[in-house]
Amino acid sequence: MSSEGVASVERALTILDVFTDRDKSLTLTEISKRAGFYKSTTLRLAESLEKFGYLRRLDDGAYRLGPKPLYLGSLYQKHFSTSDFVPQIMRRMSEEIREGISFFVRDDDRRVCLHRVDSPRAIRDAIHEGDAFPLNNGASGHVLLAFSGLSGARYDQIRDRCYAMSLGERDPETAAVACPVFAVQQRLVGALSVSGPKYRLDEKTLEAMVPTLHKFAAELTQLLGGTWPEVRGLPKAQTA
């Protein structure tokens, strides 16, 4: 494909990207302003997108998304599996942090380890895929509760900061820090967690890992079609 053809494809995708979940429809002027294109360019691309079902023009001249994105989304969901890419990202994360990485999902009142990458260090915590723990203790449990809507000051704080920390809650000798991972429409998928021996992971060390944890969780969220939330800052560690 020529460079001009690639540019046209990118402009067409930009037009689709301007629609949000708040937009039932958009006028040609609104699309042009959001995309940063001339109206003539926007109209030409919109007509092509309409032809292939990506946009639908309404009687009043405004545009809404057509049925084709929904069809592609259903194909993606049908063939989607977290095992296709979550462990690969976790391995990269473990190589950078050099601690154990777990991905937990909620199962009623418990959290289950869906994916696990062990620390490369000789001394490490023992968590295995399929292990189930209570939701009410441990960093990942608090994250799953917070982003499932549980009320309370602690969970409000976790939602604001997008992480939770635990020191010896589940096991007196281990510590962990975890954050959420989202999918389309900000649906909570699970909790990404770093864990290891408490003597090595004190509050200061865990807090220093939060930016890296957020970086990989944001990457997973993007792959799942979600949007990483704006974090209000990295405060002092929680010790509860």
C-alpha positions in Angstrom: 0.0 0.0 0.0 1.3 3.5 -0.9 2.0 6.1 1.8 -1.1 8.0 0.6 -3.2 4.8 1.1 -1.8 4.3 4.6 -2.6 7.9 5.5 -6.2 7.4 4.3 -6.6 4.3 6.4 -5.2 6.2 9.4 -7.6 9.1 8.8 -10.6 6.8 8.5 -9.6 5.1 11.8 -9.2 8.5 13.4 -12.8 9.3 12.5 -14.0 6.1 14.2 -11.9 6.9 17.3 -13.7 10.3 17.9 -16.9 8.5 19.0 -17.2 7.9 22.7 -19.8 6.1 24.8 -21.5 9.4 25.4 -22.1 10.0 21.7 -25.4 8.7 20.3 -24.5 10.5 17.1 -22.2 13.3 15.8 -22.6 15.9 13.1 -20.1 16.2 10.3 -18.8 19.4 11.9 -18.3 17.7 15.3 -16.5 14.8 13.7 -14.3 17.2 11.7 -13.4 19.3 14.8 -12.6 16.2 16.9 -10.5 14.6 14.2 -8.8 17.8 13.1 -9.8 17.3 9.4 -11.4 19.6 6.8 -15.1 18.9 6.4 -14.5 17.9 2.8 -12.0 15.3 3.9 -14.3 14.1 6.7 -17.2 13.8 4.3 -15.3 11.7 1.8 -14.0 9.3 4.5 -17.4 9.1 6.2 -19.0 8.1 2.9 -16.5 5.2 2.5 -17.0 4.2 6.1 -20.7 4.2 5.6 -20.4 2.1 2.5 -18.6 -0.7 4.5 -20.9 -0.5 7.5 -18.7 1.3 9.9 -20.8 4.4 10.0 -24.5 5.0 9.5 -25.9 8.4 8.3 -29.1 9.4 9.9 -32.0 11.3 8.4 -30.9 14.6 10.0 -27.4 14.2 8.4 -25.6 13.2 11.6 -23.6 10.0 11.8 -23.6 7.2 14.3 -21.5 4.0 14.4 -22.7 1.3 12.1 -23.0 -2.5 12.8 -19.6 -3.5 11.4 -17.6 -2.5 14.6 -20.0 -4.6 16.7 -19.5 -7.6 14.4 -15.7 -7.3 14.6 -16.0 -6.9 18.4 -18.1 -10.1 18.6 -15.4 -12.0 16.7 -12.7 -10.6 19.0 -14.6 -11.7 22.1 -15.3 -15.1 20.6 -11.7 -15.9 20.0 -10.3 -13.9 23.0 -8.3 -15.7 25.7 -6.2 -14.0 28.4 -3.7 -16.8 28.0 -2.8 -15.4 24.6 -1.0 -12.4 25.9 -1.4 -11.9 29.7 1.4 -14.3 30.7 3.8 -12.8 28.1 3.3 -9.3 29.6 3.7 -10.8 33.1 7.0 -12.4 32.1 8.3 -9.0 30.9 7.1 -7.5 34.2 8.9 -10.1 36.3 12.1 -9.6 34.4 11.9 -5.9 35.2 10.8 -6.2 38.8 12.4 -9.6 39.6 9.5 -10.6 41.8 6.5 -13.0 41.4 3.6 -11.7 39.3 0.1 -13.0 39.6 -3.2 -12.2 37.8 -6.2 -12.8 40.0 -9.9 -12.9 39.0 -12.9 -12.9 41.2 -15.0 -16.0 41.8 -17.9 -15.2 44.2 -16.3 -14.5 47.5 -12.8 -15.7 46.6 -10.0 -14.6 44.3 -8.4 -17.2 42.0 -4.9 -17.0 40.5 -5.5 -17.3 36.8 -2.0 -16.7 35.7 1.3 -16.8 37.5 5.0 -16.1 36.8 7.4 -17.0 39.6 10.2 -14.7 40.7 13.6 -15.5 39.2 15.1 -15.3 42.7 15.8 -18.4 44.8 13.7 -17.1 47.8 10.2 -16.3 46.7 6.5 -16.7 47.7 4.6 -19.7 46.6 1.5 -19.0 44.6 0.2 -21.4 41.8 -2.3 -21.1 39.0 -5.6 -22.2 40.4 -4.9 -21.2 44.0 -8.0 -19.6 45.6 -7.8 -17.2 48.5 -10.4 -15.1 50.4 -11.3 -11.7 48.9 -11.1 -9.8 52.2 -7.3 -10.0 52.6 -4.4 -9.5 50.3 -3.7 -6.6 47.9 -5.4 -8.2 44.9 -8.5 -9.1 47.0 -8.8 -5.5 48.1 -8.5 -4.3 44.5 -11.2 -6.7 43.3 -13.5 -5.5 46.0 -12.8 -1.9 45.5 -13.5 -2.0 41.8 -16.6 -4.1 42.2 -18.2 -1.2 44.0 -17.6 -2.0 47.7 -18.1 1.2 49.8 -15.9 2.6 52.5 -13.0 5.0 53.0 -10.3 2.3 52.3 -11.9 1.3 49.0 -12.5 4.9 47.9 -8.8 5.4 48.4 -7.9 2.3 46.4 -10.1 3.5 43.6 -8.5 7.0 43.7 -5.0 5.6 43.7 -5.6 2.6 41.5 -3.6 0.2 43.8 -3.7 -1.6 47.1 -0.9 -2.8 49.2 -0.8 -5.6 51.9 1.9 -6.5 54.3 1.5 -10.0 55.9 -2.3 -10.2 55.5 -2.7 -13.5 53.8 0.7 -14.9 55.0 2.7 -13.2 57.7 5.9 -13.6 55.7 4.7 -12.1 52.4 3.8 -8.7 51.0 2.1 -7.6 47.8 0.9 -4.6 45.8 -1.8 -4.9 43.1 -3.9 -2.8 40.7 -6.9 -3.4 38.5 -7.1 -4.3 34.8 -10.1 -3.2 32.8 -11.7 -4.2 29.5 -14.2 -2.6 27.2 -16.6 -0.1 28.9 -14.3 -0.2 32.0 -15.4 -3.7 33.0 -13.1 -5.0 35.7 -11.3 -8.1 34.4 -8.9 -8.9 37.3 -6.1 -7.7 39.5 -2.4 -7.7 38.5 -0.2 -8.3 41.5 3.5 -8.2 42.5 4.3 -10.3 45.6 7.3 -11.7 47.5 8.9 -12.1 50.9 8.1 -9.3 53.3 11.7 -8.8 54.3 12.5 -7.8 50.8 9.3 -6.0 50.0 8.8 -3.4 52.6 6.4 -0.4 52.2 9.0 1.8 50.5 10.0 -0.9 48.0 6.4 -1.7 47.2 5.5 1.9 46.7 8.4 2.3 44.4 7.0 -0.5 42.2 3.6 1.1 41.7 4.6 3.1 38.6 5.9 -0.1 36.9 2.8 -2.0 38.0 0.6 0.8 36.6 2.5 0.7 33.3 1.9 -3.0 32.7 -1.7 -2.9 33.9 -2.3 0.0 31.5 -0.8 -2.0 28.7 -3.1 -5.0 29.5 -6.1 -2.7 29.8 -5.4 -1.2 26.4 -5.1 -4.7 24.8 -8.5 -5.6 26.4 -10.1 -2.5 24.9 -10.3 -0.5 28.2 -9.0 2.9 29.2 -6.5 3.3 32.0 -7.9 5.8 34.5 -6.3 9.0 35.5 -4.5 8.4 38.8 -4.5 11.1 41.4 -0.9 10.5 42.5 1.2 8.0 44.4 0.7 8.5 48.1 2.3 6.9 51.1 1.9 3.1 51.3 -1.0 1.5 53.1 0.0 -0.7 56.0 -3.3 -2.2 57.0 
